[in-house]
Amino acid sequence: MHASLHCPYCVKADGFRELIKKAGGEYVCSACGHSANPDDTEWRCCCARCQGMNLYIENAGYSPSESHKRPDRVTPPRESGSHKP
């Protein structure tokens, strides 16, 4: 038996929404469709939010937690004498 599982996206008044257990060991969020299956190590959720996150990570080529390291977010140093007074 697993401890209660919660949706990482949906919040209720008292915390994250609990996932509902379905047949086959799958747990599903009744609000957004996020799913989990703790017994299947190859399980991948196909809800819209997870797919969006996967696409974001795939296209960016980095982890969202490392966004502060993106080269396009680094301001290049100014050349001496090139700034306006």
N, C-alpha and C positions, 0 to 999 in steps of 0.2 A: 504494500500500500504506500502511495506517495503522499507527501505533505501536499496541502492545497497549492495549486499552481495559479499564477496570476498573469494577466495580460500586461505586457510592458508598455502598452499604449493607452489603455482606457482606465480612467480614474473614476471611482465612485466617491461619495462623501467621506467614507472612512478609509480610503486607500485604493489600491489598484483592484480592478474588477477580477473576480475569481473565474477561472476557466471551468467549463462544464465538461464532465467526462462523457465521452461517446463510446460506442462499441469499438473494439479493437485497440483500446488503450489511448486513443486520441483525446486530447482536451481542446476545447474550442471556446473562444470568446463570443458571447451572444451579441455583442455590440459591433465588433469590427471583423470578426471571422478569423482573427489570429489563432493559430493552432500550434500545439506542442505534443510530442509523444516521447516522454522520458525513457521509454523502453527501447526505442529505436535510435541508435547512434547516428544513423544516416538521415534522419528526419529533417526536412527543410520546410518551413512554413511557406505557403504560397499566397498569403493575404496581400492586399494591395500595399500596405505599409512596409512589410518585409521585402516585397519585390522592389519597391521604390528605394529602400535602403541598400539592397544588394546592387541595384543598378548604379546608384550613387557611388558606392565603394568601387565597383568594377570600372566605371568611367573615370573616376578620379585617380585610381591607382594607389590609394593610400587609405589608411584607417581614419574615420571621422575624428577619432580622439587625437590624431596627429595633425589636424588642420592648421595648427599654429606653425607647423614646419614647412608649409607649402611655399615654394620659391616665389610664386606670384604674389604672395602676401608680404614679402620682404621688401622694404623700401631701400633702393640702392643708395649708397653714400653719394653725397653731392661732390662734384669736382670743385676744387678750391677756385674761388673767383667766379663761379658760375651762378651764384645766388644773387637775387635782386635785393637791393637795400630796402 
